Amino acid sequence: MENSKEMRTWLDDMQLNHPLVIAGPCSAETEEQVLKIAHELKDTDVSYFRAGIWKPRTRPGMFEGVGALGLKWLQKVKEETGMKTCTEVANAAHVKLALEHDVDLLWIGARSTVSPFIMQEIADALAGTDKIVLVKNPVNPDLALWLGGIERLHTAGIKKLGAIHRGFSTYEKTKYRNTPEWQLAIEFQTRFPDLPLINDPSHITGNRDMIFDVCQTALDLNFDGLMIETHFDPENAWSDAAQQVTPPKLVQIMKDLKIRKEDDPEAGYTKELSNLRAQIDVIDGQLIEALGKRMKISDGIGKLKKEKNVAVLQSNRWNQILGAMILEGESKGLSEEFVLKMFKAIHQESINHQEKILNN
């Protein structure tokens, strides 16, 4: 993928004065439900109407989509509203049916991206078409796997490509359904700055109340668009109810998002500065999270020392850590003075945690 600019032409040709917005229900449930949502979105800034037809679920017995029947509903959406349509495909059979029903944009889900075999099967099925194809990141934070899936499509002759950042699964519990791992998305953009990158705040958050903040972070990091799950009655949706917003709420989110003006003479500077600051915000958040984890480990050490009646301060251990971190810091361009101040503060907080445990 040496020339990623050619993959961007489909987005540039749309000549949007706002970020690309893909919206619609997580799952197509009934014809009436699909058409009602589409009509509520048709006069908004939504560019593509999305609906899940085939829903890969973690466990059997859950709602797995209405199947090919839903493609006829998407055709009606296009006929009645003029909106372009999109859906997820997970194998060659899905691709064939979606093409037969003239779906405008196809996306490949995280569970499919993780398998090179599936990606190659889909790439072969799409060969010779001019459809727009977006690839969601794999469930695990593996940049090579994500790029590899896109490369397979590109090799098959698919030129209208893009990526969807939907967050990554993790064993640890966080406030997110799927942790965004913003740094990985930033690296993706750095390597392929012209490849359209869409953010999926619905799957990242799993919580409609967090949608706006993730959308804003994505725009601050120069994402090209958003995919937001939208339902007129989200509480009673057949899948992923907690992460869907109503059409009026979607409109309000789009209205409230801060988007920089392109015609401002200082737009280049402001855009770059905002991007760099957003990256710092992401890393600062990661630092706080890492420090929180470190203190939990210190609490465990404090409990062990209390059990064995061992003193909190272990001077030899502290000197070893400090020496190693000074050397490591120097290799990263950090001054000895800064490293000393930082680790003395961390060490003091760790001692405070342990003393609190010993004295209780």
KAWOQUI-V490354 format. One record per pair of residues at least 24 apart in sequence whose ideal C-beta (glycine too) atoms are under 8 Angstrom apart, sorted by the first residue. I is the first residue (numbers start at 1). J is the second residue. Records with the same first field share a line. If there is no record, write none. Layout:
BEGIN
I=J ; J
END
This chain:
BEGIN
1=147 ; 150 ; 151 ; 154 ; 192 ; 195
4=192 ; 193 ; 194 ; 195
5=194
6=159
7=154 ; 159 ; 160 ; 161 ; 162 ; 194 ; 195 ; 196
8=194 ; 195 ; 196
9=159 ; 160
10=132 ; 160 ; 162 ; 196
11=162 ; 196 ; 224 ; 225
14=47
16=47
18=45 ; 254 ; 259
19=219 ; 223 ; 224 ; 225 ; 226 ; 257 ; 259
20=47 ; 48 ; 196 ; 198 ; 224 ; 225 ; 226
21=45 ; 46 ; 47 ; 48 ; 225 ; 226 ; 227 ; 228 ; 254
22=46 ; 47 ; 48 ; 49 ; 50 ; 86 ; 105 ; 198 ; 225 ; 226 ; 227 ; 228
23=48 ; 49 ; 50 ; 227 ; 228 ; 229 ; 230 ; 250
24=49 ; 50 ; 51 ; 229 ; 230
25=50 ; 51 ; 52 ; 229 ; 230 ; 231 ; 237 ; 244
26=52 ; 55 ; 202 ; 229 ; 231 ; 237 ; 239 ; 240 ; 243 ; 244
27=51 ; 52 ; 55 ; 63 ; 65 ; 66 ; 237 ; 238 ; 239 ; 240
28=52 ; 53 ; 65 ; 66 ; 70 ; 73 ; 74
29=66 ; 237 ; 238
31=72 ; 73 ; 76
33=231 ; 232
34=70 ; 73 ; 74 ; 76 ; 77
35=73 ; 76 ; 77 ; 80
36=232
37=230 ; 231 ; 232 ; 247
38=77 ; 80 ; 81 ; 83
39=80 ; 81
40=232 ; 247
41=81 ; 83 ; 230 ; 247 ; 250
42=81 ; 82 ; 83
44=247 ; 250 ; 251 ; 254
45=254
46=83 ; 250
47=84 ; 225
48=83 ; 84 ; 85 ; 86 ; 104 ; 105
49=74 ; 77 ; 81 ; 83 ; 84 ; 85 ; 86
50=85 ; 86 ; 87 ; 227 ; 229
51=85 ; 87
52=87 ; 88 ; 239
53=87 ; 88 ; 94
54=87 ; 88 ; 89 ; 90 ; 94
55=239
56=90 ; 109 ; 111 ; 112
62=239
63=238 ; 239
68=97
71=97 ; 98 ; 100 ; 101 ; 103
72=101
74=101 ; 103
75=101 ; 102
78=102 ; 104
86=132
89=122
90=118 ; 122
91=118 ; 121 ; 122
92=121 ; 122 ; 124 ; 125
95=122 ; 125 ; 126
96=125
99=129 ; 131
103=131
104=131 ; 132
105=131 ; 132 ; 133 ; 134
106=131 ; 132 ; 133 ; 134
107=133 ; 134 ; 135 ; 136 ; 164
108=133 ; 134 ; 135 ; 136 ; 149
109=136
110=136 ; 137 ; 138 ; 139 ; 166
111=139
113=137 ; 138 ; 145 ; 146 ; 149
114=138 ; 139 ; 140 ; 145
116=145 ; 148 ; 149 ; 152
119=148 ; 149 ; 152 ; 153
120=152
122=153
123=152 ; 153 ; 155 ; 156 ; 158
124=156
126=153 ; 156 ; 158
127=156 ; 157 ; 158
128=157
129=158
130=159 ; 160
131=158 ; 160
132=160 ; 161 ; 162
133=158 ; 160 ; 161 ; 162
134=161 ; 162 ; 163 ; 164 ; 196 ; 198
135=161 ; 162 ; 163 ; 164
136=163 ; 164 ; 165 ; 166 ; 200
137=163 ; 164 ; 165 ; 166 ; 167 ; 168 ; 184
138=168
139=168 ; 169 ; 178
140=168 ; 169
141=168 ; 181 ; 184
143=184 ; 187 ; 188
146=188
147=188 ; 191 ; 192
150=195
161=195 ; 196
162=195 ; 196 ; 197 ; 198 ; 224
163=188 ; 195 ; 196 ; 197 ; 198
164=197 ; 198 ; 199 ; 200 ; 227
165=197 ; 198 ; 199 ; 200 ; 204 ; 218 ; 223
166=200 ; 203 ; 204
167=200 ; 203 ; 204
175=210
176=204 ; 205 ; 206 ; 210
177=203 ; 204 ; 205 ; 206 ; 207 ; 243
178=203 ; 204 ; 206
179=204
180=204 ; 214 ; 217
182=217 ; 221 ; 279 ; 282
183=279 ; 282 ; 283 ; 286
185=221 ; 223
186=221 ; 279 ; 282
189=221 ; 222
196=224 ; 225
197=223 ; 224
198=223 ; 224 ; 225 ; 226 ; 227
199=223 ; 225 ; 226 ; 227
200=226 ; 227 ; 228
201=226 ; 228
202=227 ; 228 ; 229 ; 240 ; 243 ; 244
203=243
205=243
206=240 ; 242 ; 243
207=242 ; 243
208=234 ; 242 ; 243 ; 244 ; 245 ; 249
211=243 ; 245 ; 253
212=253 ; 256 ; 257
215=253 ; 257
216=257 ; 258
217=278 ; 281 ; 282
219=257 ; 258 ; 259
220=274 ; 275 ; 277 ; 278
221=275 ; 278 ; 279 ; 282
222=271 ; 275
228=253
291=346
294=346 ; 350
295=349 ; 350 ; 353
298=349 ; 350 ; 353 ; 354
299=353 ; 354 ; 357
301=354
302=353 ; 354 ; 355 ; 356 ; 357 ; 358
303=357
305=354 ; 358
306=357 ; 358
312=351 ; 354 ; 355 ; 358
313=351
318=347
321=347
END
